[in-house]
Every structure is written in structure tokens, then in C-alpha cells.
Amino acid sequence: MQNNSTTLPAVTDDGAPASLQAYFKPDISPDDIEQVFRLKRAQPLLQAFTALFHGGFDGVLVRLLVLKELAADTQSSALSRADINTRLAYLDPDSLETVLARLRSHQLLAWDAAQGVYRMTPTARNVLAAIDGLLGLIQGDDEAEMGFLLSQVAGSQAVGGVNVEQLQHLLGRLVDLTEEFRDAIASGSEFRLRAAQEKWHTACDWVEKGSQIIHAITTDPQADAATHRAAQAIGRAQSALLNMQGMFSRALNQIERQCVHLGQSGLSTTDIKTWLMQQDDLAALADGAVSTPVTPLFITPSEMIDVAEAELFADRVATAASALPAGEDAPVTRSEETSMPVELDAWLNRLSSFASPSPAATPVQDTLLPASFAIASYRASLLPLLGDESESALQGGTAHMARLPLVFTPQDGMVALKDPHVAAISNASLSHKPELQTDIQHEPRSANPDRTVAHASDTTARQQAGEASAVG
């Protein structure tokens, strides 16, 4: 008779294998793995965490509570049992004795039998410091969840003990955030995009705080090659994270262009969705919406038979002749040219008064103001069209504006104003357009001042025009 049963590894009471080798393949020794060796070397510290966090949440909470209460007493390094009973008088005596015995057996509390007092061990204070640091950052406004990782790197770098593992943890979090933001951008959801953008701002704050730390690590001549490579990888990940601002802006602008507005109310579908998401009970919004309930109608088989007989014996109306209808002349319509907006017409008349030849340039605020903030912003947004060749070839008010002999010249900085609606405006000026050179054979095309000004202002003007500071 052949025995087909196999030898199963011994297990403990909680179902876990009794030996470390049981977790690995038979031909693999755990001692050959570097990380296993490092974790074994930290066994006392890991057992301290096991003593605190093994079991249910209620037991973990009570153990941390007792340890934190005992560590909070900084008046003396020794605690008698009477002091402990007084400080933790709200706990059941038997439960307190059980917790103290567990902490003492795992070297989180030291019992001085000669003096009859308890003392906090250095391991217990280190464990509590790590837990308090993590809890403090999680309870704060750290949506990016980078504060604890960066604080560990900063603390280790300050004492000269930063290692590759800490840098890799920070690098992994940066890579996770970048992928999360890219997924939010690819989703096309406005609400997910705005939530991701808020999280991105928090991450950028931590990146700004950590840039000096990473720079110090990369310039440290005593750091090894692996640490240098990890720090440089973090720098590249930070750059990729910071460069996502343009991607967020383009995605949100695309959504804004596709947003549907409800008539002249100024409300959009986004506003309605936001309002609906803020309601606690959507079903309550339908209360009173239907004033008259629907009245159902029921019929019996007898009535159905009567209707069927009436349809069967009814005289059928002869089918109407399928002749084509008489022809009619197509209605004559007259296309009327859309009238120019009132504000644009007034703005063109105002600019025409500045189009006369003048040796001095006119500050842009003299042309935009006086006006309300909305009208001034509208006028400023049209200034880059001055001298635009592609726009001047079209028809309409903006094309007429592009053909005006004016040159818009933006400059750096802001100009403070004493205006009731606009507090400051971008530094710029309007000047009369010089005449074109008639002899172009002896002068290169790029020397035309007309084109130089137009091309120089084409990119910067669109960025700075309309920057009438929103301090209205």
C-alpha cells in the first residue's frame, strides 16, 4: 500500500507557519536574501511594534494610550505603580495590569525591582516619536501625503544619516502622484481635475521645501553613488511634477470651451452639477414638482372586444390619392449683416482718435480708462489684434481694428492707478504706426520696423494683454 499524503509544515495557533523557511521555496534559504538579514537585525524594534499593534484595534488603542500617558510625564524618569494608577485612574485595574505586563515583556517598559519603579525605554520613546510624527502630518493638511516621507529625509540628512531606502520611498511617492495627476487629466472630468489640481498645489509646496534638501544631498561629496542617483531621480521627478501645471490649464480650458451655458442666466452645467452634489437629499427636490398625479385607466376584456368589433366592421375610408402637391416658390429671405456690438463700436471710435500721427507714445491706461473693470478688461483683450495681418484680412469690427495704424507695445511690470475700478494695469503703450519703407531692395525684410514690432508683440502681447490686474 502506497501512502500519498505529503508532509505539511507545522503551524502555530493563529494558522501561520511555525518557521520562516516554510514561507519560502525549499531550495531558497531566507538568510541569502539581504532584506531578510536587515529585518532580522532589527528584530527588537519590530517586536516592539508587534507588542503595540498585535490584536484588535481596541487593544492597540489602549496600549498606545498607556504608553503615551507614561511618556508624557517628564518630571521624573521613574514611575511608581501608585503614580501610574493615579495617572490612569480611568482604566480598569485588571486591564491596566495586562497592558503593563505586555509592555514590560517586550522591553517597552523597564521594571526596576530594586527601587520598585517603571522606566520608559529608549525604544519606546523612538516608537512613540515615529508614530506621533506620522499622526501629526496625517491630521494636518497634507493631501499629497508627502510630509512624513520628506521629514524623514530631512531629519536623516540633518544628522548625516540619509540612506537610499528613504530616498526611494520619496521617489516612489512622487511617481505615484505624477501618474495619478495624468490619469485625472486623461479622464476629462472637471471635478476630478480640480481635485487633482488642489492636490498638485499641496505637492508643489512640499517639493519647494524639499528642493534645498535634495540639492544638499546631490552636492554632498561624502554620499555614495547610489544616494546620488536616487537624489537625482527625485529631482527629475519633481521637475516632471512641476511641469504638469500647463497640462492642468489646457485640460481645464478645453472643458471651459465645451461648457454649456443656460441661456442668459450665466449658469453652466458645471454650476448645476456642483449645486446638486451639495444637496443632502436629491429626492426631496421633487416634492411639489408634480401637482396632479397621473390617473391610471383600466379596461376590461368586454370593452376590448367591443373596440375590436367596431374597428372590424367600420367602413374604411378610401386611400387618398398620392399626387404630388402643387409647386410653390421658395420664400425670399434677405440676410442682414449683424450689427456691430455697442462696446466694440465705441472702442473703435476711441482708438481712432489716437491713430493720428504723434511723436510720443500714449500710455495704455489713457486709452482703456475711464471705464468699469469689465469694459476695461474687454478693451485690453482686443489690443493684441492691432497690426495682426491675418485678422486684418477678414471682415468685421475686429478686422477694422487690426487695420488701424497703431502699434501696441507691452512692457514688464505693473503701473499703479488711482481709478475706482482698476487698481493696477500692465505697463504698455500705444504709438502711431510708422510709414512703410518704399525701397525694400537695399534693406532686408526683417529690418521693417512694422514687422519687428508686430512679431515681437505677437507672443508677449497675448500673454500680458488683458492682465488689467484683477483688483477691481
C-alpha positions as CSV (number, residue, x, y, z in Angstrom):
1,M,0.0,0.0,0.0
2,Q,1.4,3.4,-1.0
3,N,1.0,6.5,1.2
4,N,0.1,9.5,-1.0
5,S,0.0,12.0,1.9
6,T,2.5,14.8,2.0
7,T,4.3,16.3,5.0
8,L,2.7,19.7,5.8
9,P,4.7,22.3,7.6
10,A,3.9,22.9,11.3
11,V,1.7,25.8,12.0
12,T,1.1,28.0,15.1
13,D,-2.3,28.6,16.9
14,D,-3.1,31.5,14.6
15,G,-2.6,29.5,11.4
16,A,0.9,30.9,10.5
17,P,3.8,28.6,9.6
18,A,6.0,27.8,12.6
19,S,9.3,28.6,10.8
20,L,10.5,31.3,8.4
21,Q,11.7,28.7,5.9
22,A,8.1,27.5,5.5
23,Y,7.3,30.8,3.7
24,F,10.0,30.2,1.1
25,K,10.6,27.7,-1.6
26,P,12.5,24.6,-0.4
27,D,15.6,25.5,-2.5
28,I,15.7,29.1,-1.2
29,S,17.3,30.0,2.1
30,P,15.9,33.2,3.8
31,D,19.4,34.0,5.0
32,D,20.6,34.5,1.4
33,I,18.2,37.5,1.0
34,E,19.7,40.8,2.0
35,Q,16.4,42.4,3.2
36,V,15.7,39.4,5.4
37,F,19.0,39.9,7.1
38,R,18.4,43.6,7.7
39,L,14.9,42.9,9.1
40,K,16.3,40.2,11.4
41,R,18.9,42.6,12.7
42,A,16.0,45.0,13.6
43,Q,14.1,42.3,15.4
44,P,13.9,44.1,18.8
45,L,12.4,47.2,17.3
46,L,10.0,45.1,15.2
47,Q,8.9,43.2,18.2
48,A,8.1,46.5,19.9
49,F,5.7,47.3,17.1
50,T,4.3,43.8,17.4
51,A,3.6,44.3,21.1
52,L,1.7,47.5,20.3
53,F,-0.2,46.6,17.2
54,H,-0.9,42.9,17.6
55,G,-4.6,42.1,18.1
56,G,-7.8,44.1,17.7
57,F,-8.0,47.9,17.3
58,D,-9.4,48.4,20.8
59,G,-6.4,46.7,22.4
60,V,-4.0,48.6,20.2
61,L,-5.7,51.9,21.2
62,V,-5.4,51.1,24.9
63,R,-1.7,50.1,24.7
64,L,-0.8,53.3,22.8
65,L,-2.9,55.3,25.3
66,V,-1.0,53.9,28.3
67,L,2.4,54.3,26.7
68,K,1.7,57.9,25.6
69,E,0.4,58.8,29.1
70,L,3.5,57.4,30.8
71,A,5.8,59.1,28.3
72,A,4.1,62.5,28.8
73,D,5.5,62.6,32.4
74,T,8.8,64.4,32.0
75,Q,9.2,65.5,35.6
76,S,10.9,62.2,36.6
77,S,12.3,59.2,34.7
78,A,10.9,56.8,37.2
79,L,7.2,56.0,37.7
80,S,5.9,54.1,40.7
81,R,2.8,52.0,40.5
82,A,0.9,54.5,42.6
83,D,1.8,57.2,40.1
84,I,0.6,55.1,37.2
85,N,-2.6,54.2,38.9
86,T,-3.2,57.9,39.6
87,R,-2.5,59.0,36.0
88,L,-4.5,56.2,34.5
89,A,-7.3,56.1,37.1
90,Y,-10.0,56.0,34.3
91,L,-8.8,52.4,33.2
92,D,-9.9,49.2,34.8
93,P,-7.2,47.9,37.2
94,D,-7.1,44.4,35.7
95,S,-6.9,45.8,32.1
96,L,-4.1,48.2,33.1
97,E,-2.2,45.4,34.7
98,T,-2.5,43.3,31.5
99,V,-1.2,46.2,29.4
100,L,1.7,47.0,31.7
101,A,2.7,43.3,31.7
102,R,2.7,43.2,27.9
103,L,4.7,46.4,27.6
104,R,7.2,45.2,30.2
105,S,7.6,41.8,28.5
106,H,8.5,43.4,25.1
107,Q,11.0,45.9,26.6
108,L,8.9,49.0,26.1
109,L,8.8,49.4,29.9
110,A,11.7,48.6,32.2
111,W,11.0,47.4,35.7
112,D,13.5,48.4,38.3
113,A,12.9,45.8,41.0
114,A,15.4,47.3,43.4
115,Q,13.5,50.6,43.6
116,G,10.1,49.3,42.6
117,V,9.6,51.7,39.7
118,Y,8.9,51.6,36.0
119,R,11.1,53.4,33.4
120,M,10.5,54.2,29.7
121,T,13.0,52.5,27.4
122,P,14.7,54.4,24.5
123,T,12.9,52.0,22.1
124,A,9.5,53.1,23.5
125,R,10.3,56.8,23.0
126,N,11.6,56.2,19.5
127,V,8.5,54.2,18.5
128,L,6.2,56.9,20.0
129,A,8.1,59.7,18.2
130,A,7.7,58.0,14.9
131,I,4.0,57.4,15.5
132,D,3.4,60.9,16.7
133,G,5.2,62.4,13.7
134,L,3.1,60.3,11.3
135,L,-0.2,61.1,13.1
136,G,0.6,64.8,13.2
137,L,1.3,65.0,9.4
138,I,-1.8,62.9,8.5
139,Q,-4.1,65.0,10.7
140,G,-2.8,68.2,9.0
141,D,-3.5,69.5,5.5
142,D,-1.2,67.1,3.7
143,E,-3.4,65.8,0.8
144,A,-0.3,64.8,-1.1
145,E,0.9,62.6,1.8
146,M,4.5,63.6,1.3
147,G,5.1,65.4,4.6
148,F,6.2,62.4,6.6
149,L,8.5,61.0,3.9
150,L,10.1,64.4,3.3
151,S,10.5,64.9,7.1
152,Q,12.3,61.6,7.4
153,V,14.7,62.5,4.6
154,A,15.2,66.0,6.1
155,G,15.9,64.6,9.5
156,S,18.3,62.0,8.3
157,Q,20.1,64.5,6.1
158,A,20.5,66.9,9.0
159,V,22.2,64.3,11.2
160,G,24.2,62.9,8.2
161,G,22.4,59.5,8.1
162,V,20.2,59.6,5.0
163,N,20.0,56.3,3.1
164,V,18.9,55.1,-0.3
165,E,15.7,53.5,1.1
166,Q,14.3,56.7,2.4
167,L,15.0,58.5,-0.9
168,Q,13.4,55.6,-2.8
169,H,10.3,55.9,-0.7
170,L,10.1,59.7,-1.5
171,L,10.8,59.0,-5.2
172,G,8.1,56.3,-5.3
173,R,5.5,58.7,-3.9
174,L,6.4,61.4,-6.5
175,V,6.0,58.9,-9.3
176,D,2.6,57.8,-7.8
177,L,1.4,61.4,-7.7
178,T,2.5,62.1,-11.3
179,E,0.6,59.0,-12.6
180,E,-2.4,60.0,-10.5
181,F,-2.4,63.5,-12.0
182,R,-2.0,62.2,-15.5
183,D,-5.0,59.8,-15.0
184,A,-7.1,62.7,-13.8
185,I,-6.1,64.8,-16.9
186,A,-6.9,61.9,-19.2
187,S,-10.3,61.3,-17.5
188,G,-11.7,64.6,-18.8
189,S,-13.8,65.0,-15.6
190,E,-13.8,68.6,-14.4
191,F,-14.4,67.7,-10.8
192,R,-11.6,65.1,-10.8
193,L,-9.3,67.6,-12.5
194,R,-10.0,70.4,-9.9
195,A,-9.5,68.0,-7.0
196,A,-6.2,66.8,-8.6
197,Q,-5.1,70.3,-9.1
198,E,-5.6,71.2,-5.4
199,K,-3.6,68.1,-4.5
200,W,-1.0,69.2,-7.0
201,H,-0.6,72.6,-5.3
202,T,0.0,70.8,-2.0
203,A,2.6,68.5,-3.6
204,C,4.3,71.5,-5.1
205,D,4.6,73.2,-1.6
206,W,6.4,70.1,-0.4
207,V,8.6,70.0,-3.5
208,E,9.6,73.6,-2.9
209,K,10.5,72.7,0.7
210,G,12.4,69.6,-0.3
211,S,14.4,71.1,-3.2
212,Q,17.1,72.5,-0.8
213,I,17.4,69.1,0.9
214,I,17.8,67.3,-2.4
215,H,20.4,69.9,-3.6
216,A,22.4,69.4,-0.4
217,I,22.4,65.6,-0.9
218,T,23.5,65.8,-4.5
219,T,26.3,68.2,-3.6
220,D,27.5,66.2,-0.6
221,P,30.9,64.7,-1.5
222,Q,30.6,62.0,1.2
223,A,27.3,60.5,-0.2
224,D,27.7,57.2,-2.1
225,A,26.8,56.7,-5.8
226,A,23.5,55.1,-5.0
227,T,22.4,58.0,-2.9
228,H,23.5,60.5,-5.6
229,R,21.5,58.6,-8.2
230,A,18.4,58.4,-6.0
231,A,18.6,62.2,-5.3
232,Q,19.0,63.0,-9.0
233,A,16.0,60.8,-9.8
234,I,14.0,62.7,-7.2
235,G,15.0,65.9,-8.9
236,R,13.8,64.7,-12.3
237,A,10.5,63.5,-10.7
238,Q,10.0,66.9,-9.1
239,S,10.6,68.6,-12.4
240,A,8.0,66.4,-14.1
241,L,5.6,67.1,-11.3
242,L,6.0,70.9,-11.6
243,N,5.6,70.8,-15.4
244,M,2.1,69.5,-15.1
245,Q,0.7,73.0,-14.5
246,G,0.4,73.6,-18.2
247,M,-1.4,70.2,-18.7
248,F,-3.9,71.1,-16.0
249,S,-4.5,74.6,-17.5
250,R,-5.0,73.2,-21.1
251,A,-7.4,70.5,-19.9
252,L,-9.5,72.9,-17.8
253,N,-9.6,75.4,-20.7
254,Q,-10.8,72.7,-23.0
255,I,-13.6,71.9,-20.6
256,E,-14.5,75.5,-20.2
257,R,-14.9,75.8,-24.0
258,Q,-17.2,72.8,-24.0
259,C,-19.2,74.0,-21.1
260,V,-22.9,74.6,-21.9
261,H,-24.5,77.8,-20.5
262,L,-28.2,78.0,-19.8
263,G,-29.5,81.0,-21.7
264,Q,-28.6,84.4,-20.3
265,S,-28.6,83.3,-16.7
266,G,-24.8,82.9,-16.5
267,L,-25.2,79.4,-15.1
268,S,-23.5,76.4,-16.7
269,T,-23.9,72.7,-16.4
270,T,-20.9,72.7,-14.0
271,D,-22.7,75.1,-11.7
272,I,-25.8,72.9,-11.7
273,K,-23.9,69.7,-11.1
274,T,-21.9,71.3,-8.2
275,W,-25.2,72.5,-6.6
276,L,-26.8,69.1,-6.9
277,M,-23.7,67.4,-5.4
278,Q,-24.1,69.7,-2.4
279,Q,-27.6,68.6,-1.7
280,D,-28.2,66.1,1.1
281,D,-31.4,64.6,-0.3
282,L,-31.9,64.8,-4.1
283,A,-35.3,63.1,-3.9
284,A,-36.6,66.0,-1.7
285,L,-36.1,68.4,-4.7
286,A,-39.1,66.7,-6.5
287,D,-41.5,67.5,-3.7
288,G,-44.3,69.5,-5.1
289,A,-43.0,69.3,-8.7
290,V,-45.9,67.2,-9.8
291,S,-49.1,69.0,-8.8
292,T,-51.6,66.5,-10.4
293,P,-50.8,62.8,-10.1
294,V,-51.2,60.5,-13.0
295,T,-54.5,58.7,-13.1
296,P,-54.3,55.2,-14.5
297,L,-57.1,53.9,-16.8
298,F,-58.2,50.3,-16.7
299,I,-60.2,48.4,-19.4
300,T,-62.0,45.0,-19.2
301,P,-61.9,42.3,-21.9
302,S,-65.5,43.1,-22.9
303,E,-64.6,46.6,-23.7
304,M,-61.6,45.4,-25.7
305,I,-63.9,43.1,-27.8
306,D,-66.3,46.0,-28.5
307,V,-63.5,48.2,-29.7
308,A,-62.1,45.4,-31.9
309,E,-65.6,44.7,-33.5
310,A,-66.1,48.4,-34.2
311,E,-62.7,48.5,-36.0
312,L,-63.5,45.4,-38.0
313,F,-66.9,46.4,-39.3
314,A,-66.2,50.1,-39.8
315,D,-66.3,51.5,-43.3
316,R,-62.8,52.0,-44.5
317,V,-62.1,55.4,-45.9
318,A,-60.7,55.2,-49.4
319,T,-57.0,55.9,-49.5
320,A,-56.3,59.4,-50.6
321,A,-54.7,59.9,-54.0
322,S,-50.9,60.1,-53.7
323,A,-50.5,63.0,-56.0
324,L,-47.6,65.4,-55.5
325,P,-48.6,68.8,-54.1
326,A,-48.5,71.9,-56.4
327,G,-45.2,73.6,-56.6
328,E,-44.6,76.8,-54.7
329,D,-41.9,79.5,-55.0
330,A,-39.2,79.3,-52.4
331,P,-39.5,82.1,-49.8
332,V,-37.2,85.0,-50.4
333,T,-35.1,85.9,-47.4
334,R,-32.7,88.8,-47.0
335,S,-29.6,88.2,-45.0
336,E,-29.0,91.2,-42.7
337,E,-25.5,92.0,-41.6
338,T,-25.1,91.5,-37.9
339,S,-24.8,94.9,-36.2
340,M,-21.5,95.7,-34.5
341,P,-21.6,95.4,-30.7
342,V,-22.1,98.7,-29.0
343,E,-18.9,98.4,-26.9
344,L,-16.8,97.4,-29.8
345,D,-18.1,100.3,-31.9
346,A,-17.4,102.7,-29.1
347,W,-13.9,101.2,-28.6
348,L,-13.1,101.6,-32.3
349,N,-14.2,105.3,-32.2
350,R,-12.0,105.9,-29.2
351,L,-8.9,104.2,-30.8
352,S,-9.4,106.1,-34.0
353,S,-8.8,109.3,-32.0
354,F,-5.4,108.0,-31.1
355,A,-4.5,107.0,-34.6
356,S,-3.3,110.5,-35.6
357,P,0.5,110.8,-36.1
358,S,2.1,111.7,-32.8
359,P,5.8,111.6,-31.8
360,A,5.1,110.4,-28.3
361,A,3.5,107.1,-27.3
362,T,0.3,107.1,-25.3
363,P,0.1,105.0,-22.1
364,V,-2.3,102.2,-22.4
365,Q,-4.3,103.2,-19.3
366,D,-5.2,106.5,-21.0
367,T,-6.9,104.6,-23.8
368,L,-8.6,102.0,-21.6
369,L,-9.9,104.2,-18.9
370,P,-12.1,105.6,-17.6
371,A,-14.4,102.5,-17.7
372,S,-15.6,99.8,-15.4
373,F,-13.4,96.8,-14.7
374,A,-15.3,94.6,-17.1
375,I,-15.2,97.0,-20.0
376,A,-11.5,97.8,-19.4
377,S,-10.7,94.1,-19.4
378,Y,-12.7,93.7,-22.7
379,R,-10.8,96.5,-24.3
380,A,-7.4,95.2,-23.1
381,S,-8.2,91.7,-24.5
382,L,-8.6,93.3,-28.0
383,L,-5.3,95.2,-28.0
384,P,-3.1,92.3,-29.4
385,L,-5.2,92.4,-32.6
386,L,-3.6,95.7,-33.6
387,G,-1.4,95.1,-36.6
388,D,-2.5,91.4,-36.9
389,E,-2.2,90.6,-40.6
390,S,-4.4,87.5,-40.5
391,E,-7.2,89.4,-38.7
392,S,-6.9,92.5,-40.9
393,A,-7.7,90.3,-44.0
394,L,-11.2,89.5,-42.6
395,Q,-14.4,91.5,-42.3
396,G,-16.0,93.0,-39.2
397,G,-15.2,95.2,-36.3
398,T,-12.1,93.3,-35.1
399,A,-10.7,93.4,-38.7
400,H,-11.2,97.1,-38.8
401,M,-9.4,97.4,-35.5
402,A,-6.5,95.3,-36.9
403,R,-6.1,97.8,-39.8
404,L,-5.7,100.8,-37.6
405,P,-2.3,102.5,-37.8
406,L,-1.4,101.8,-34.2
407,V,1.3,99.7,-32.5
408,F,0.7,98.1,-29.1
409,T,3.9,97.8,-27.2
410,P,3.8,95.8,-23.9
411,Q,6.5,96.1,-21.3
412,D,7.4,94.4,-18.0
413,G,5.9,95.5,-14.7
414,M,2.7,97.0,-13.5
415,V,1.5,100.6,-13.1
416,A,-0.5,101.6,-10.1
417,L,-3.6,103.7,-10.8
418,K,-5.9,105.9,-8.9
419,D,-9.0,104.5,-10.5
420,P,-12.2,103.4,-8.6
421,H,-12.4,100.2,-10.6
422,V,-8.8,99.2,-11.7
423,A,-6.0,99.3,-9.1
424,A,-3.1,98.4,-11.4
425,I,-2.5,97.6,-15.0
426,S,0.3,96.2,-17.1
427,N,2.9,98.6,-18.3
428,A,2.2,99.2,-22.1
429,S,1.8,102.0,-24.6
430,L,0.1,102.7,-27.9
431,S,2.0,104.6,-30.6
432,H,1.4,105.6,-34.2
433,K,2.5,103.1,-36.8
434,P,5.4,104.4,-38.8
435,E,5.2,104.5,-42.6
436,L,6.4,101.5,-44.6
437,Q,9.8,101.8,-46.4
438,T,9.2,102.1,-50.1
439,D,12.7,100.9,-51.0
440,I,12.9,97.3,-49.9
441,Q,15.7,96.3,-52.3
442,H,18.6,97.6,-50.1
443,E,17.1,96.6,-46.8
444,P,16.3,93.1,-45.6
445,R,12.7,92.1,-44.9
446,S,13.3,91.6,-41.2
447,A,14.5,95.2,-40.8
448,N,11.0,96.5,-41.4
449,P,10.1,98.2,-38.0
450,D,6.5,97.4,-38.7
451,R,7.1,93.7,-38.8
452,T,9.6,93.8,-35.9
453,V,7.1,95.3,-33.6
454,A,4.3,93.1,-34.8
455,H,6.3,89.9,-34.4
456,A,7.8,91.0,-31.1
457,S,4.5,91.7,-29.6
458,D,2.7,88.7,-31.1
459,T,3.7,86.3,-28.4
460,T,4.2,88.6,-25.4
461,A,1.2,90.8,-26.0
462,R,-1.3,87.9,-25.9
463,Q,0.2,86.9,-22.6
464,Q,0.2,90.4,-21.0
465,A,-2.8,92.0,-22.6
466,G,-5.9,91.7,-20.6
467,E,-3.7,91.5,-17.4
468,A,-5.5,94.5,-16.2
469,S,-4.9,93.5,-12.6
470,A,-8.0,91.8,-11.1
471,V,-8.1,94.1,-8.2
472,G,-11.2,95.7,-9.3
